[in-house]
Amino acid sequence: MFGINGTEMVILVVVALVVIGPKRLPEYAQKLRDFVRQMRRMAEGAKDSVRRDFGDDFKDVDWQKLDPRQYDPRRIVREALVEEDAAIRESKRQERASEELSSAESSGAALSTETDTGATPTREKSPIERFQAQIDQRDRSAAAPFDPEAT
């Protein structure tokens, strides 16, 4: 509570006893009790007014999901990039399928002659496949590149 541990709380109570004194201590304790009760009543009243104002629509709301402390900007960016990559891949996959379909329809005879000669049609490599080929061609005896400013 307020970043105060047990020993600090005991020290604060002792200091309060010394500063306030034994004569005025019951009066201040009663004021503290009344203040805490009043805050509890105000909090309950606020909850009731919110329930009344919003009705049953907000009864099933998961308030934990709306807690701003749970938002991690890195995770949000990562998820957005993954969704964007998936959408790009899906659109490219659809483009390729439509291109293959249109090329198969327009050059049906050309494909039949290629299969007769034994030649297989080549497809364009994806960026991941090109990167993997570069990694496979890399000289393994050399040290890996190092960037001291990278985090």
MDAnalysis code that builds the backbone (N, CA, C; Angstrom):
import MDAnalysis as mda
import numpy as np

u = mda.Universe.empty(453, n_residues=151, atom_resindex=np.repeat(np.arange(151), 3), trajectory=True)
u.add_TopologyAttr("name", ["N", "CA", "C"] * 151)
u.add_TopologyAttr("resid", np.arange(1, 152))
u.add_TopologyAttr("resname", ["MET", "PHE", "GLY", "ILE", "ASN", "GLY", "THR", "GLU", "MET", "VAL", "ILE", "LEU", "VAL", "VAL", "VAL", "ALA", "LEU", "VAL", "VAL", "ILE", "GLY", "PRO", "LYS", "ARG", "LEU", "PRO", "GLU", "TYR", "ALA", "GLN", "LYS", "LEU", "ARG", "ASP", "PHE", "VAL", "ARG", "GLN", "MET", "ARG", "ARG", "MET", "ALA", "GLU", "GLY", "ALA", "LYS", "ASP", "SER", "VAL", "ARG", "ARG", "ASP", "PHE", "GLY", "ASP", "ASP", "PHE", "LYS", "ASP", "VAL", "ASP", "TRP", "GLN", "LYS", "LEU", "ASP", "PRO", "ARG", "GLN", "TYR", "ASP", "PRO", "ARG", "ARG", "ILE", "VAL", "ARG", "GLU", "ALA", "LEU", "VAL", "GLU", "GLU", "ASP", "ALA", "ALA", "ILE", "ARG", "GLU", "SER", "LYS", "ARG", "GLN", "GLU", "ARG", "ALA", "SER", "GLU", "GLU", "LEU", "SER", "SER", "ALA", "GLU", "SER", "SER", "GLY", "ALA", "ALA", "LEU", "SER", "THR", "GLU", "THR", "ASP", "THR", "GLY", "ALA", "THR", "PRO", "THR", "ARG", "GLU", "LYS", "SER", "PRO", "ILE", "GLU", "ARG", "PHE", "GLN", "ALA", "GLN", "ILE", "ASP", "GLN", "ARG", "ASP", "ARG", "SER", "ALA", "ALA", "ALA", "PRO", "PHE", "ASP", "PRO", "GLU", "ALA", "THR"])
u.atoms.positions = np.array([
    [0.840, -1.169, 0.000],
    [0.000, 0.000, 0.000],
    [0.890, 1.238, 0.000],
    [0.838, 2.041, -1.016],
    [1.586, 3.279, -1.168],
    [3.095, 3.058, -1.106],
    [3.563, 1.856, -1.337],
    [4.999, 1.575, -1.322],
    [5.588, 1.590, 0.077],
    [4.782, 1.355, 1.091],
    [5.258, 1.365, 2.478],
    [5.272, -0.068, 2.985],
    [6.424, -0.493, 3.501],
    [6.480, -1.844, 4.068],
    [6.121, -1.804, 5.552],
    [6.162, -2.935, 6.205],
    [5.718, -3.047, 7.600],
    [6.509, -2.198, 8.570],
    [7.831, -2.226, 8.471],
    [8.649, -1.458, 9.419],
    [8.436, 0.050, 9.233],
    [8.301, 0.495, 8.002],
    [8.043, 1.918, 7.769],
    [6.690, 2.322, 8.343],
    [5.710, 1.443, 8.260],
    [4.386, 1.742, 8.804],
    [4.451, 1.863, 10.324],
    [5.200, 0.983, 10.955],
    [5.351, 1.044, 12.416],
    [6.029, 2.348, 12.814],
    [7.045, 2.747, 12.070],
    [7.745, 4.003, 12.356],
    [6.791, 5.182, 12.196],
    [5.973, 5.186, 11.152],
    [5.002, 6.262, 10.950],
    [3.988, 6.328, 12.086],
    [3.525, 5.181, 12.575],
    [2.565, 5.154, 13.677],
    [3.204, 5.719, 14.940],
    [4.448, 5.323, 15.199],
    [5.148, 5.828, 16.387],
    [5.334, 7.347, 16.279],
    [5.743, 7.846, 15.110],
    [5.914, 9.284, 14.919],
    [4.576, 9.994, 15.095],
    [3.494, 9.420, 14.558],
    [2.164, 10.025, 14.713],
    [1.768, 10.073, 16.176],
    [2.072, 9.016, 16.946],
    [1.762, 9.021, 18.381],
    [2.514, 10.125, 19.101],
    [3.761, 10.321, 18.731],
    [4.569, 11.338, 19.395],
    [4.093, 12.735, 18.998],
    [3.849, 12.951, 17.694],
    [3.468, 14.281, 17.220],
    [2.064, 14.653, 17.687],
    [1.114, 13.753, 17.532],
    [-0.276, 14.054, 17.882],
    [-0.463, 14.044, 19.398],
    [0.147, 13.110, 20.033],
    [0.019, 13.028, 21.488],
    [-1.139, 12.143, 21.891],
    [-1.084, 11.638, 23.119],
    [-2.114, 10.695, 23.574],
    [-3.476, 11.357, 23.809],
    [-3.501, 12.658, 24.031],
    [-4.793, 13.312, 24.302],
    [-5.627, 13.465, 23.031],
    [-4.959, 13.819, 21.913],
    [-5.704, 14.057, 20.665],
    [-5.779, 12.827, 19.767],
    [-5.074, 11.752, 20.096],
    [-5.032, 10.549, 19.252],
    [-6.420, 9.937, 19.025],
    [-7.280, 9.749, 20.061],
    [-8.611, 9.176, 19.797],
    [-9.444, 10.032, 18.838],
    [-9.316, 11.331, 18.948],
    [-10.060, 12.229, 18.057],
    [-9.622, 12.045, 16.603],
    [-8.318, 11.971, 16.358],
    [-7.806, 11.793, 14.991],
    [-8.087, 10.389, 14.457],
    [-8.067, 9.401, 15.316],
    [-8.409, 8.040, 14.888],
    [-9.862, 7.980, 14.446],
    [-10.735, 8.668, 15.194],
    [-12.154, 8.701, 14.814],
    [-12.344, 9.441, 13.488],
    [-11.622, 10.528, 13.265],
    [-11.706, 11.253, 11.997],
    [-11.218, 10.380, 10.838],
    [-10.145, 9.621, 11.066],
    [-9.636, 8.720, 10.025],
    [-10.666, 7.643, 9.699],
    [-11.292, 7.078, 10.757],
    [-12.317, 6.055, 10.548],
    [-13.493, 6.628, 9.754],
    [-13.945, 7.812, 10.105],
    [-15.064, 8.439, 9.387],
    [-14.693, 8.730, 7.928],
    [-13.466, 9.167, 7.710],
    [-13.013, 9.446, 6.343],
    [-13.003, 8.176, 5.488],
    [-12.498, 7.064, 6.054],
    [-12.458, 5.798, 5.307],
    [-13.875, 5.326, 5.003],
    [-14.779, 5.432, 5.976],
    [-16.168, 5.026, 5.740],
    [-16.819, 5.880, 4.648],
    [-16.546, 7.179, 4.683],
    [-17.119, 8.077, 3.682],
    [-16.588, 7.731, 2.287],
    [-15.315, 7.424, 2.161],
    [-14.737, 7.049, 0.862],
    [-15.354, 5.749, 0.351],
    [-15.579, 4.785, 1.261],
    [-16.216, 3.526, 0.850],
    [-17.641, 3.772, 0.350],
    [-18.388, 4.622, 1.067],
    [-19.758, 4.945, 0.643],
    [-19.753, 5.621, -0.725],
    [-18.806, 6.531, -0.935],
    [-18.719, 7.219, -2.227],
    [-18.383, 6.242, -3.353],
    [-17.487, 5.307, -3.087],
    [-17.117, 4.316, -4.107],
    [-18.308, 3.420, -4.438],
    [-19.032, 2.975, -3.421],
    [-20.219, 2.143, -3.663],
    [-21.284, 2.927, -4.420],
    [-21.465, 4.186, -4.069],
    [-22.432, 5.022, -4.774],
    [-22.056, 5.205, -6.239],
    [-20.768, 5.381, -6.501],
    [-20.311, 5.522, -7.894],
    [-20.572, 4.233, -8.662],
    [-20.290, 3.087, -8.043],
    [-20.552, 1.793, -8.705],
    [-22.032, 1.646, -9.020],
    [-22.879, 1.972, -8.050],
    [-24.327, 1.849, -8.268],
    [-24.818, 2.781, -9.366],
    [-24.314, 4.013, -9.389],
    [-24.757, 4.943, -10.433],
    [-24.283, 4.501, -11.812],
    [-23.096, 3.919, -11.897],
    [-22.616, 3.409, -13.185],
    [-23.497, 2.246, -13.632],
    [-23.820, 1.347, -12.714],
    [-24.697, 0.222, -13.064],
    [-26.067, 0.712, -13.523],
    [-26.599, 1.723, -12.821],
    [-27.909, 2.278, -13.191],
    [-27.854, 2.964, -14.550],
    [-26.807, 3.747, -14.774],
    [-26.714, 4.518, -16.018],
    [-26.481, 3.639, -17.240],
    [-25.623, 2.654, -17.103],
    [-25.266, 1.827, -18.262],
    [-26.158, 0.610, -18.418],
    [-26.852, 0.210, -17.386],
    [-27.777, -0.907, -17.477],
    [-27.068, -2.245, -17.548],
    [-27.774, -3.216, -18.134],
    [-27.260, -4.577, -18.197],
    [-26.237, -4.780, -19.303],
    [-26.052, -3.787, -20.163],
    [-25.116, -3.945, -21.274],
    [-23.685, -4.141, -20.790],
    [-23.337, -3.510, -19.695],
    [-21.961, -3.556, -19.219],
    [-21.755, -4.557, -18.083],
    [-22.725, -5.416, -17.864],
    [-22.594, -6.401, -16.797],
    [-21.550, -7.465, -17.156],
    [-21.453, -7.816, -18.447],
    [-20.549, -8.875, -18.877],
    [-19.222, -8.362, -19.410],
    [-18.905, -7.102, -19.211],
    [-17.657, -6.537, -19.715],
    [-16.490, -7.048, -18.872],
    [-15.436, -7.507, -19.548],
    [-14.233, -7.947, -18.856],
    [-13.318, -6.740, -18.669],
    [-13.332, -6.161, -17.490],
    [-12.595, -4.935, -17.234],
    [-11.094, -5.180, -17.201],
    [-10.663, -6.406, -16.956],
    [-9.235, -6.715, -16.923],
    [-8.601, -6.529, -18.297],
    [-9.352, -6.822, -19.363],
    [-8.807, -6.650, -20.709],
    [-8.609, -5.184, -21.057],
    [-9.326, -4.287, -20.401],
    [-9.234, -2.861, -20.688],
    [-8.210, -2.147, -19.805],
    [-7.504, -2.885, -18.986],
    [-6.511, -2.299, -18.091],
    [-5.314, -1.812, -18.910],
    [-4.991, -0.520, -18.863],
    [-3.898, -0.003, -19.704],
    [-2.532, -0.547, -19.330],
    [-2.391, -1.094, -18.143],
    [-1.094, -1.656, -17.761],
    [-0.781, -2.931, -18.533],
    [-1.785, -3.542, -19.145],
    [-1.569, -4.778, -19.891],
    [-1.122, -4.529, -21.321],
    [-1.179, -3.289, -21.786],
    [-0.799, -2.999, -23.154],
    [0.712, -2.902, -23.269],
    [1.271, -3.727, -24.110],
    [2.701, -3.717, -24.374],
    [2.881, -3.233, -25.813],
    [3.474, -2.063, -26.014],
    [3.603, -1.536, -27.376],
    [4.356, -2.479, -28.302],
    [5.351, -3.176, -27.779],
    [6.104, -4.115, -28.629],
    [5.207, -5.225, -29.134],
    [4.335, -5.752, -28.257],
    [3.437, -6.831, -28.672],
    [2.423, -6.323, -29.688],
    [1.921, -5.115, -29.480],
    [0.938, -4.549, -30.406],
    [1.547, -4.385, -31.789],
    [2.774, -3.857, -31.854],
    [3.444, -3.670, -33.151],
    [3.726, -5.024, -33.788],
    [4.198, -5.976, -32.985],
    [4.510, -7.310, -33.507],
    [3.260, -7.957, -34.094],
    [2.139, -7.876, -33.381],
    [0.903, -8.465, -33.889],
    [0.429, -7.768, -35.157],
    [0.581, -6.446, -35.210],
    [0.168, -5.711, -36.411],
    [1.017, -6.129, -37.602],
    [2.321, -6.302, -37.383],
    [3.193, -6.711, -38.482],
    [2.883, -8.128, -38.932],
    [2.590, -9.011, -38.000],
    [2.252, -10.389, -38.363],
    [0.959, -10.419, -39.162],
    [-0.041, -9.649, -38.725],
    [-1.301, -9.593, -39.461],
    [-1.086, -9.026, -40.858],
    [-0.245, -7.985, -40.948],
    [0.027, -7.370, -42.245],
    [0.760, -8.362, -43.150],
    [1.751, -9.077, -42.601],
    [2.471, -10.074, -43.390],
    [1.537, -11.166, -43.873],
    [0.639, -11.599, -43.010],
    [-0.300, -12.647, -43.409],
    [-1.218, -12.156, -44.527],
    [-1.664, -10.907, -44.423],
    [-2.532, -10.358, -45.464],
    [-1.780, -10.229, -46.790],
    [-0.513, -9.802, -46.727],
    [0.304, -9.683, -47.940],
    [0.518, -11.051, -48.567],
    [0.867, -12.029, -47.720],
    [1.072, -13.382, -48.249],
    [-0.188, -13.929, -48.894],
    [-1.330, -13.691, -48.252],
    [-2.589, -14.197, -48.800],
    [-2.907, -13.524, -50.136],
    [-2.681, -12.218, -50.235],
    [-2.962, -11.532, -51.498],
    [-2.018, -12.010, -52.594],
    [-0.743, -12.229, -52.258],
    [0.196, -12.747, -53.263],
    [-0.177, -14.160, -53.680],
    [-0.621, -14.954, -52.730],
    [-1.030, -16.325, -53.046],
    [-2.222, -16.305, -53.994],
    [-3.162, -15.399, -53.761],
    [-4.325, -15.295, -54.643],
    [-3.913, -14.795, -56.022],
    [-2.981, -13.830, -56.080],
    [-2.499, -13.338, -57.374],
    [-1.829, -14.450, -58.167],
    [-0.971, -15.223, -57.493],
    [-0.289, -16.336, -58.174],
    [-1.291, -17.352, -58.699],
    [-2.283, -17.660, -57.874],
    [-3.278, -18.645, -58.299],
    [-4.047, -18.145, -59.510],
    [-4.407, -16.854, -59.494],
    [-5.134, -16.329, -60.653],
    [-4.234, -16.257, -61.882],
    [-2.944, -15.907, -61.695],
    [-2.010, -15.879, -62.828],
    [-1.802, -17.273, -63.398],
    [-1.632, -18.261, -62.507],
    [-1.454, -19.639, -62.977],
    [-2.690, -20.117, -63.715],
    [-3.855, -19.756, -63.212],
    [-5.093, -20.173, -63.848],
    [-5.227, -19.533, -65.221],
    [-4.932, -18.226, -65.299],
    [-5.058, -17.549, -66.588],
    [-3.985, -18.024, -67.569],
    [-2.762, -18.275, -67.082],
    [-1.712, -18.747, -67.987],
    [-1.992, -20.176, -68.438],
    [-2.586, -20.978, -67.557],
    [-2.921, -22.354, -67.938],
    [-4.026, -22.359, -68.988],
    [-4.977, -21.458, -68.875],
    [-6.057, -21.390, -69.847],
    [-5.563, -20.853, -71.186],
    [-4.674, -19.835, -71.135],
    [-4.233, -19.208, -72.379],
    [-3.178, -20.044, -73.103],
    [-2.392, -20.765, -72.360],
    [-1.338, -21.534, -73.033],
    [-1.452, -23.019, -72.702],
    [-2.606, -23.562, -72.915],
    [-2.812, -24.995, -72.674],
    [-1.959, -25.843, -73.589],
    [-1.786, -25.414, -74.833],
    [-0.976, -26.156, -75.785],
    [0.496, -26.041, -75.433],
    [0.937, -24.895, -74.936],
    [2.344, -24.706, -74.599],
    [2.741, -25.621, -73.452],
    [1.873, -25.817, -72.488],
    [2.188, -26.711, -71.390],
    [2.290, -28.150, -71.860],
    [1.446, -28.536, -72.777],
    [1.497, -29.909, -73.260],
    [2.788, -30.163, -74.026],
    [3.311, -29.181, -74.778],
    [4.572, -29.372, -75.481],
    [5.739, -29.400, -74.502],
    [5.671, -28.628, -73.415],
    [6.754, -28.646, -72.432],
    [6.816, -29.982, -71.725],
    [5.686, -30.562, -71.419],
    [5.698, -31.847, -70.742],
    [6.192, -32.939, -71.674],
    [5.983, -32.780, -72.963],
    [6.484, -33.763, -73.911],
    [8.005, -33.713, -73.984],
    [8.603, -32.511, -73.879],
    [10.049, -32.388, -73.981],
    [10.735, -32.700, -72.663],
    [9.973, -32.768, -71.567],
    [10.563, -33.088, -70.272],
    [10.935, -31.864, -69.459],
    [10.741, -30.662, -69.998],
    [11.075, -29.450, -69.259],
    [9.973, -29.173, -68.242],
    [10.362, -28.712, -67.057],
    [9.369, -28.388, -66.042],
    [9.305, -26.875, -65.900],
    [8.116, -26.338, -65.777],
    [8.009, -24.887, -65.613],
    [8.606, -24.473, -64.264],
    [9.354, -23.368, -64.255],
    [9.986, -22.900, -63.020],
    [9.101, -21.842, -62.380],
    [9.091, -21.840, -61.081],
    [8.317, -20.833, -60.372],
    [9.283, -19.889, -59.668],
    [8.815, -18.683, -59.429],
    [9.652, -17.674, -58.782],
    [9.787, -18.010, -57.300],
    [11.001, -17.883, -56.766],
    [11.234, -18.194, -55.362],
    [10.683, -17.074, -54.487],
    [10.192, -17.456, -53.330],
    [9.694, -16.463, -52.376],
    [10.879, -15.779, -51.706],
    [10.674, -14.633, -51.087],
    [11.786, -13.952, -50.411],
    [12.427, -14.810, -49.338],
    [11.655, -15.618, -48.679],
    [12.223, -16.486, -47.643],
    [13.126, -17.527, -48.276],
    [12.687, -18.088, -49.403],
    [13.520, -19.091, -50.080],
    [14.803, -18.461, -50.610],
    [14.736, -17.220, -51.119],
    [15.952, -16.542, -51.582],
    [16.894, -16.269, -50.414],
    [16.362, -15.849, -49.283],
    [17.188, -15.591, -48.099],
    [17.839, -16.881, -47.613],
    [17.073, -17.976, -47.614],
    [17.623, -19.264, -47.194],
    [18.744, -19.696, -48.131],
    [18.602, -19.431, -49.434],
    [19.662, -19.770, -50.386],
    [20.909, -18.941, -50.110],
    [20.747, -17.666, -49.753],
    [21.897, -16.836, -49.417],
    [22.603, -17.360, -48.170],
    [21.834, -17.804, -47.195],
    [22.434, -18.346, -45.974],
    [23.204, -19.616, -46.293],
    [22.634, -20.462, -47.158],
    [23.309, -21.714, -47.510],
    [24.598, -21.450, -48.279],
    [24.657, -20.365, -49.058],
    [25.849, -20.057, -49.858],
    [26.903, -19.300, -49.061],
    [26.599, -18.873, -47.842],
    [27.518, -18.075, -47.037],
    [28.725, -18.906, -46.633],
    [29.886, -18.244, -46.555],
    [31.117, -18.899, -46.139],
    [31.040, -19.153, -44.643],
    [31.029, -20.395, -44.244],
    [30.865, -20.757, -42.838],
    [32.155, -20.572, -42.041],
    [33.296, -20.472, -42.697],
    [34.546, -20.311, -41.973],
    [34.720, -18.883, -41.456],
    [34.061, -17.899, -42.091],
    [34.162, -16.519, -41.659],
    [33.279, -16.279, -40.451],
    [33.688, -15.316, -39.637],
    [32.908, -14.993, -38.437],
    [31.610, -14.300, -38.844],
    [30.601, -14.471, -38.054],
    [29.308, -13.845, -38.316],
    [29.452, -12.343, -38.103],
    [28.733, -11.545, -38.873],
    [28.821, -10.085, -38.695],
    [28.320, -9.698, -37.304],
    [28.967, -8.672, -36.729],
    [28.622, -8.231, -35.381],
    [28.421, -6.728, -35.380],
    [27.330, -6.281, -34.800],
    [27.030, -4.863, -34.695],
    [26.999, -4.489, -33.225],
    [27.999, -3.746, -32.734],
    [28.032, -3.431, -31.302],
    [26.941, -2.459, -30.874],
    [26.318, -1.734, -31.814],
    [25.274, -0.780, -31.465],
    [23.893, -1.418, -31.467],
    [23.785, -2.670, -31.899],
    [22.499, -3.334, -31.933],
    [22.050, -3.660, -30.508],
    [20.748, -3.650, -30.331],
    [20.239, -3.960, -28.992],
    [19.591, -5.308, -28.976],
])
